[in-house]
């Protein structure tokens, strides 16, 4: 069984990576897919995010990385994934995730949504928090893979206070 792990990954965090590593042990293949969402303005380009994920998952043979737009269930069918994987950090994630899972089920009943509880040490971690820490010069080495830490340093060294990240 193949699983699709969709998200914004703006940027990839160690929480995402932990989930991918655990999923790689559970499934024959895991497709990590960056959603091109026209309603969001990401801090990192699609190419940067794909590179971040490819570099961080290079040690995981069953993991592939791609981007998609449109419906997640359609992309799941296109890449032969029977499962959409999502992470649950806290109760606050639950309501939204359940709504999406029910919607996806109504669109494509054959595709199951599975939730993995995030690792306790990463349960406070989000891409937004990481960007806030990096923006104000905090150390993010314990929160993101090394390549992402470099990208964050480049992004915020270059930007003045009127620029920066969204989402
Ligand atoms: P989206 O905009 O689709 O929520 P994210 O990149 O924020 O994209 O999250 C992608 C997936 O990763 C979601 O299922 C989310 O719950 C999960 N996730 C986010 N942060 C973490 C974390 N710290 N640990 C594990 N999973 C996470």
Boltz pocket constraint, residues with backbone or C-beta under 6 A from the ligand:
constraints:
  - pocket:
      binder: B
      contacts: [[A, 6], [A, 7], [A, 8], [A, 9], [A, 10], [A, 11], [A, 13], [A, 14], [A, 15], [A, 16], [A, 19], [A, 85], [A, 86], [A, 87], [A, 88], [A, 89], [A, 93], [A, 116], [A, 118], [A, 119], [A, 122], [A, 123], [A, 124], [A, 125], [A, 126], [A, 127]]
      max_distance: 6.0
